Amino acid sequence: MGVADRIDGPYGHITYIPGGACDTSLLEAAGGRTYAVIPAGDVFVQEIGLTGLREDRVKLIGERRRVVTCDNRDIDLDTRPEYLEGPWAVRRGGKHFLFYAGPYKDTPAGQGGYWAGVAYADSPLGPWTKDPRGKVFWGGHVAVFDGPDGRLWFSYRGEMHKEVRGFLCIDPMDIDAAGRIQPVGPSIGEMAAPLLPAARRTNP
């Protein structure tokens, strides 16, 4: 972890998260608490204390909870990824969305590959409910951010077409009336998006 006054840095006070893991990301929740989203085969969530970050000290606090599992029997799917990685959680409109990725083995139906899923919850510690589709889109290692047009956008590793496979892709996504994520893409080539005034852009 590191800290900076601007998104483009410079970053300082770089430190490890004791007990963390590769691909750990952070979720700032209502009330000022921050949670670490930790992949370790399955995905876990644990509160993290950041008050000592400028002194190069951070620590995980309280119970670590398993919130999303590789096993897809909870959504009645026979296929499952070998492991989960690259988790990223966001809060929008009082709801929490947790994205994760994992490799599926090839099958006779050709359903293998690297796919992303998403789970939904009212609070960071859950309970989290997986999207029943399981594989929400082909690709993974998602990062979600507010786009210039007021929509959610996401960056991810492309997998669907040979033109994007292995490359960093950026596309918009929507949340439908049922509260489910609806990704768009992958797009190939240039894409134009209207620029909304800051006051009209999406807020947590």
Secondary structure, 3 states (H helix, E strand, C coil): CCECCCCCCCCECCCCCCCCCCCCEEEECHHHCEEEEEECECEEEEEEECCCHHHCCCEEEEEEEEEECCCCHHHCCCCCCCCEEEEEEEEECCEEEEEEEEEECCCCCCCCEEEEEEEEECCCCCCCEECCCCCCEEEEEEEEEECCCCCEEEEEEECCCCCCCCCEEEEEEEECCCCCEEECCCCCCCCCCCCCCHHHCCCC
